[in-house]
């Protein structure tokens, strides 16, 4: 709608009154006085020619004054340097400027641009300075909080790394002696006790290794050894490892090699095996008795292959698809019956991404189960691909000769030295030379 007639009349009268220099200046002053920022015009020497209301409130009557007349020496130096840079460049520039007002430090974002006469010569500049103090304080607080969080995270990672190393040394000794006991002729009761000790020790070692992996990943210390890996190999090996657990939980473990039998992926073979181990173990733990965990492959397009692990568990709500990969998250463990501390999938995600792949949930239906996928880039088959795919007949494999020779073992934990001595007695004609330090 057009403005009321009386407003048009007032506008005409204002413009008519502005035909004189004094009227033009008053019109300009009325406009800039209502701008919520410091607005000012200076000549090329830095003398204020015009200042709006906020500028006058901040510095007092500054028209006709120089920066040194109204500001502190440090502020005046800062303003003059920025003004001179704009005049010299002949282009608009933005600066962050600081002033002290009412005993408080203020931050301003100042846009300054040159003013030119009819001959194109810069005779001064105009500045618009917006107070960004609150924004700056918020940014500083956020940065300080982030820095503190990073320091705390580094301290946590260092602590986990040190503790994990300290725990693993005696635990390896416990497991080693347990294995030696398993080799002896024991009564059924004692043998069962030893098996339970060894099983609990291996479970504890897995948890410690996960903690150590997390700390190394967070500190960027993990290095992958990427190679062309026959896709079927880690899947077959992990499936064989997990069959006893599946049988114990009364869960069928199925492996379909068709989609990956002739494919090679770019991966770290040890870490890929660990990832599949975590996924299959999760599938077994969450599947109901009489359920199934299936491992299979599917081409993903764009030169990638997907490893698929499907279980018949309770399913995962879509809103929790990302939460399952967060460290220490244990979805669906309300009664505390599941093993682990919620690190397996977080570690798996870090490993897969470090190998240049991706991991996620392809589908999940409440009460029917979940399909996890690991997608990795395909690799060129190695020269011995046919042997890897078809396998080498057992008769052609070299027979291992009994061990013979000398072994240097550097260890400052006495129990581990004794453990190695006892273990080597079963290995053949091997002499053990031990030292507490590498420079001994």
Secondary structure, DSSP 8 states (H G I E B T S, - for coil): ----HHHHHHHHHHHHHTTSHHHHHHHHHHHHTTSSSEEEEEETTS-EEEE-HHHHHHHSS-TT--HHHHS-HHHHHHHHHHHHHHHHHTS-EEEEEEEEETTEEEEEEEEEEEEE-TTS-EEEEEEEEEE-HHHHHHHHHHHHHHHHHHHHHHHHHHHHHHHHHHHHHHHHHHHHHHHHHHTS---HHHHHHHHHHHHHHHHHHHHHHHHHHHHHHHTT------EEEEHHHHHHHHHHHHHHHHHHTT-EEEE--GGGTT-EEEE-HHHHHHHHHHHHHHHHHHS-TT-EEEEEEEEEETTEEEEEEE--SS---GGGTTGGGSTT--TT-TTS-S-S-S-HHHHHHHHHHHTT-EEEEEEEETTTEEEEEEEEEB----TTHHHHHH---GGGS-----EEEEEEEE-S-HHHHHHHHHHHTTTEEEEEEEESSTT-
